[in-house]
Amino acid sequence: MDLGPRATETHDAELPRSRGILPDMQDTSRARFVLFVASLAIFLAGLTGSSLNIALPSIGREFGVGAVAIGWATTAYLLAVAVGLLPLGRLADLRGRSRAFTAGAVVFTAASLLCALAPSYRFLVGARALQGLGGAILVSTSTALVCSAFPPEERGRALGWNTAAVYLGMSVGPFLGGILTTRLGWRSVFVTTVPLGLLVAVLSAWRIRDESREPRGARFDVVGTVIYGAGIAGLMIGLAGLPARQSVALLLLGAATLIAFGIRELRHRSPLLDLRLFRTNPTLTLSNLAAFANYAATAAVGFLLSLYLQYNRGLTAEQAGLLLIAQPVVQALFSPLAGRMSDHVAPRIVASAGMAMTTLGLASFALLGPRTPIPVLVSTLAWLGLSFALFSAPNTNAVMGCVDRRSYGMASASLATMRALGQMTSMAVAMLLLSLYVGSSSINGGNATRFLGSARASFVVFAGMCFLGVFASLARGTGGIPPACPSSTSPDDARS
């Protein structure tokens, strides 16, 4: 590989020799282009998910789907993401991240078109699962691409902008989804994502050339992938089906399968997930645990409030979308600032403060009533947006700052897996309590009060989860300016 002048070779002698990384780090315009395309892809994912939350009641009415079953339009996507993140992220490390990123954009776009054309609810759920696989590739590679393109001292700021893109999509989603669903029908929500997906694919194929790979001889663990996929699927489907007895059995079987997967990976020469790195790197381990707790406590908030505003308060999808926009707008505005803060202040401090604030916001939603003033709802959503901003980018910076460059793909995929598992757990809790309070019937004026009870119970559980997550976030270290720990990851070095 041609690194240019001799001085550049000397300056970067300590960095891994991988195609595409060093030129991107040194070329500011190229790095910004990578950030733009990666952020556009993440924006697309956030836009699709938040738009769909608003469209769920319309989908349920068209296909005659009950209150619990309608959640599978979201659950199928999250399940596919959770199953696909690690193996697809590993493939990207082996075959090249930019090519994988482009492929993910193509799959996501094709699946969006299938969702728009769905003739039945089962077809829609299947298309959402395919969309989840495309999303898994995008998510597992985008953070790694951004971190490879920027030097460590600028990583937090770049990740802050990347995170802001997610929540900008989530900001536009409820508003756009509400307008589209009300005026053109829910299918238009998916149609609008197709041009953006095509744009991401074209821009990625045109100019992104980050082909950093594992050393020759590293192989893809096919057997481990099968075991991991079966374990995650069993765990997640079991969670979604609670409290049925067969779901409990599936949940336990999935957990046992994942334990077997972990034992196998510890002995494998080229593991799908290098668990030894987690064993010697407490910052990596606890940051991932904090991410799981945060997303498990917050992912279902939009789902529950969308149903509350439309069924309990009688708002249209468009009106509900306008109110729900408060949280992601605030998060999009403050994420770059939070990311920059984590370049100068220990990420655990910023992230832990964010989790503590989230706990208070969720606890206030536990007091939700049939006539809670709209300004109170909006201000609480804005508070949650600020708290999410303080947690997300700094926590990502902590994870990516405590591994070496060759492990960026694995670290990004593991963090995204924790996010997906957390989101799945959050939806499982909400759907479990919904089934206990409402049953399998559709939500209507006659049982809206029971739905409100399930929503309040969910927020109590979520606040408890987030409170426990604060301690995991604080336990990751005792100070220091990022990067949190060097790539050697010795016990002493790993403390940040």
N, C-alpha and C positions, 0 to 999 in steps of 0.2 A: 504494500500500500504506500502511495506517495504522500508523505506528510508535509511536503513543502520544504522550507528552509531548515537548515541544520539546527538552528536555535530552537525551532519548534519541536524537533525530535528530542532535544535534550530536556526542554522544559516539561514535556509530557512523557518522559521515559517511564515514569512510574505507572502510567495508565495502561489498561489492557489494549492490545493491538487488535482492534476489531474494526471492520470496514464501516465507515459512515459516521462513527461517533465523534472523533476528533474534529473533522471539518465542521460538523454541526455546532460543536461547542465554540469554535473559533469564529464562525461566520454568524454574526448577529442576525442578519436578515433571514438566513436559513433557519436559525433557531426560532425566530418569531413565526416563520411560516409553519414549522412543525407545531408550535403552540396553537396557532390559529386553526389548523386542520384538526388536531387532536381535540381542541375545545369545541369545534363545530360538531364533531362526532358525539361528544358527551352532551352537548346542547340538544342534539337530536334525540338521544336516549331519554333525557329529562323531559323534553317536550312531549314525547309519545306517552310516557307513563302518566304524567299529570293530566294530559288531555283525556286519557282513557278513564280516569277516576270520575270525571264529570259525565262521561258518556255511559257509564255502567247502568244507571236506571233505564235509559233508552234501549240499551242492548237487552236488558232483562225483559222489558215489555215486548220487544219484537220477537224474541225467541221463547217467551213464556218461561223464563228461568227464575227460580226462587231466590230468596235472600242469601242463602249460604252458597248455592251453586254459582251465583254470579261472580263470587270472589275468585273463581278458577280462571277467569280472563286475566287476572293479575297474577295469580299463583302459578300458572303454567309458565309464564315468562320468567318469574323469579326462580322456579325450579330448574328450568333449562340453563339459566345463568349460573346457578349454584353448581350444577353438575359439570358445566362446560368450562368454567373459569380456569381451574388448575391444569387440566390436560391441554386445553387450547393455548394457554399461556406458555406451557412447557414446549409445545410444538413451535410456537413463535420464537422461543429462545433457540431452538434447534435449527429452524429453517429460515429465520429472518423476520424481524418484527414488522417491517414496513409492508412486506408482502401479505403477512397475516392480517394486518390492519386493513388493507385494501379488500381482502377477501371478506372480512367481517362486515365492511360497509355494503358489499354486494349482497351478502346473505340477508342482512337486516332490511335492505331496501326491497328485495324480492318478497320477503315475508310480509312486509307492510302492505304490499299490493295484494297478496293472498288474503290478508285480514280484511281488506276493503271489499273483496269479492266473496267473502265467506257465505255459503248458502245455508249453513246451520251453525248452531252454537258449538258443537263438537269440532267442526272444521275450524272455527275461529280459535278455539283453545289450542288446537294443533298448530295453527299458523303462528299463534303467539309463542308457542314453545320454540318453533324454528326461529322466530325473531329473537328469542332469548339467546339462542346459540350465536347468532350474529352479534348481539349485544355483548356476549361474554368475550368474544374476540376483541371487540373495540375497547372494552373496559380493561382487559388484561394487558393490552399493548399501549394504550394511550398514555398512561402515567409513566410507563417505562420510556416511551419515546420522548416525552417532555423532560424527564430527569436526565436522559442521555444528551439532550440538546443544550442544557444549561449547566454551568459550573455550580458547585455546591453552595457558594455564597449567594446565588440568585435563585436557587431551587425553590425556596419557600414562596417567593413572589410569583414565580411561574406557576406553581401549583395552586396558588391563591386565585390567579386568573382562570386556570383550568377548572377549579372548583366553582368559581363564579358562573362559568358557562353552564354547568349542570343546573344551577338554580335559576339562571336566567331562563333556561328552557322550562323549568318548573313554574317560573313566574308567568311566562307567556302561555303555557299549557292550559291552565284552568280558564283563562280569559278566552283564548282562541278556541279551545275545546267547547266551551259553553256556547259561543256564537255559532260555530260550525254545527254542533249537535242540534241546537234550537232551529236553525234556519236551513241546513242542508242535510241533516241526519248524521248519525254516528259514524257512518262509513267514510265520510269526508275527513274525519280526524286522521285516518290512516293514509288517505290519498295525499294529504298535504306533506307527509314525511318523505314521499318518494323522490321528489326533486332534490331535497336536501341530501338524502342518502346517495343519490347519484353524484352530486357535487363532491361529497367527501371522497367517494371512490375515485373519481377522476383526478382530483387534486393530489390525493395520496399516491396514485400510480405515476403521476407526472413528475413529482419533485422530491418526495420523501425517500431517502436512501439510507435508512438506518438498518444495516444488516448484521448487527452484532450477534454472534452465535456462541454456543458452547464449544469447548475444544473438541477436536476430532476424536471420535471414539465414544462420545456420549450418545446414548440411545434412548429412544422413547419407550417408556414402560407401559406396554399395551395391557398386560395382565393387571398391573396396578391401577390403570385407568378404569378397567371393567369393575374391579372391586370397589374403587372409590365411587364410581357412578352409581353402583347398586346401593352402596351404603348411604350416600346423600339422598338418592331417590326414596329409599325406604324411610329415612329419617324425616324428610320433608312431607312426603305423602301421608305418613303417619301423623305428623303434627297437624296437617290440614284436615284430617278426618276425625280428629278427636271430638267427642269422647267414645266413639264406637270401639268395641272390644278388638275387632280386627285391626283397627288403626293403632291401638296400644301395642299389639303384637308386632305390627310392621315397624313401629317406632323403635321398639327394643331390638328387633332384628337389624335395623339400619344402624343403630348405635354399635351393636356387636360387630357388624361388618366393618365399620370405620375403625374400630379398635384393631381388628385383624389387619386392615390396611396399614395402620400406623406401625405395627410390629414388622410387617413386611418391608416397609419403606426404610426402617432403621437398618436393615440388613442388605438392602439393594445397592449395587455399585452406581447405578444411574437412576436415582429415585425420581418419581413424579413430584414429590414434595420432600425437600431435605429437612426432615424433622430434627436432625442433629444441630442444625443452625438455630432452631428455636430453643433447644436445650441449653446452648451456650450463649444465647443472646436474649437476656430478659427484656430489653427494650423492645425488640421485635415481638416477643411473645405477648407482653402486656399491652402494647399498642394495638395489636390485633384483637385482644380480648376486650379492650375499651371500645374499639370500633363495633364489635358484635353487640355489646351492651347498648351502645348509643342507637344503632339502627333498629335493634329489637324493640327499643322503647319508643321510637318515633315514626317508623315507616308507615304505620296504619293510621296516622293522624289524619292525613288528607282523605283517605277512604271513609273514615268514620264521620268526619265533618261534612263531607260531600253529601252523604246520606242524611245526616241530621238537618242540614240546611234545606234540603229538598223535601224531606218527608215530615220533619217536625216543625219547620218554619214556613213551609209552603213556597219556597223560592224556586224560580226556574233554574235550569242548568246554567244559563248565562249569568244570572244574578249570583248564584253560588260560586261560580268561577271567579267573578270579580272580587268577592270577599276573600277567597282562598289565596289570591295572588299576593296578599300582604306578607306572608311568611317567606316565600322564595325571593321576592323582590328585595327584602331587607338582607337576606343571606347573600344574594348576588352582589349587593352594594358593599358589604363588609368583608366578604371572603378574601379579596386581594389584600386588604389591610391586615387581616388576621394572618395570611400567609407571610406577608412581609414581617410582621411582628415575630413570627417563629424563626426568621433568619437571625434575630438578635436576642431573643428571649427563649429559654428552654421550652420546647414545644409542649412538654407535659404541663407546664403552668398555664399556658393559654388554653390548651385543650380541656384541662380539668375544670377551669373556670367556666368554660362553655357547657360542660356536662352538668355542673351544679346549677347553672341558670336554666338548663333544659328541665331538670327535675322540678324546679319551681313552676315552670310553665305548664308542665303536664299535670302537676297537682292542682293547679287552678282549673284546668279543663275537667277534672274529676268532679267539680262543683257545677258542671253544665246543667242548665235548667231549660224548661220549655220556652221561657221568655228572657233568657239571658240577653242583655242589651248588645246590639250589634257592635257598638264601639268597643265594648269589653272583649268581644271575640277577636276583632281586628287587632287590638293592641296586644292581646296575648299571642296571636299568630306572629306579629312583628317581633315580640320578645323572643319567641322560639327561633325566628329567623336569625336574629343576632347571636343567640346561643349556638345554633348549628354552625354558623360561620366561624365562631371562635374555636369550635372543636375540629371540624373536618379537615381543612388545609393543614393546620399545625400537626394533627395526628398523622396525616399522610407524610408530611415532612419528616416526622420522627421515624417512621418506618423506612422510608427511602434513604434517610441519612445514616442508618445504622447497618447497612449492608454494602458490599462492594458492587461495582458496576455490573459484573457478570450475573449478579443475583437480582437485578432490577426487575426482570420479568417475573421471577418467582415471588418476590416481595409484593409487587403490584397485584399479582394474581391472588396471593394469599389474603391481602387486605380487601380486595374486591369480593373474595369468597366470604369473608367475615361479614361484609356488608350485605351480600345476598342472603346468607344464612340468617342474619339479623332481621332483614326485611321479611323473609319467609316466616320466621318465628313471630314477628309482629303481626303479620296477617293471620297466622294460625291462632294466636291468642284472641284477636278480634273476632275471627270466625267461630271459634269455640264458644266464646261468651255470647255471640249472636245466636248460635244454635241453641244454647241453653235458655236464653231469654225469649227468643222469638219462634224457634223451631224452623222447620223447612219451608214455611209459607212465605209469600212475598210480603215485604213491608208495605203497610197502608195506614190509613187514618186510624183503623181500629187497634193496631198493635204498635203504633209509633211511640207510645209511652214505654212499652217493654223494650223497644229498640234503644231508647234513651238510657234506660237502666243498664243495658249491655255496654253502651258507649262509656258511661261513667265508670263502670267496673273495669273496663279496659284501661282507662286512663289511670286508675289507681294502680293496676299492675305495672303499667309502663313507668309510672313515676318511681315505683320501687326498684325496677330494673335499672333505671338511670342512676338512682342514688347509689346502688352497689357498684355501678360502673365507674363512678367518681374515684373510688378507692383503687381500682385497677389502673386508672389513668395516673393517679398520684404515685403509685408504687413502682412505676417504671424507672425511676432514678431520683437523684437528690440535687440536681442542678446542672449547670453547664450550658454553653451556647452551642447550638447545633453546628455541624452534624453531630447527632447524638452519640455515636460511637464509631470508631474506625472499623475497617473491614476485617481486621484480625479477630474481632469479637471475643477477646479473652474476657474472663469474668470481671476483671477490674476495669478494662476498657469499655465494656458494654454498658456500664452505669453512666447515665447522662442526666 
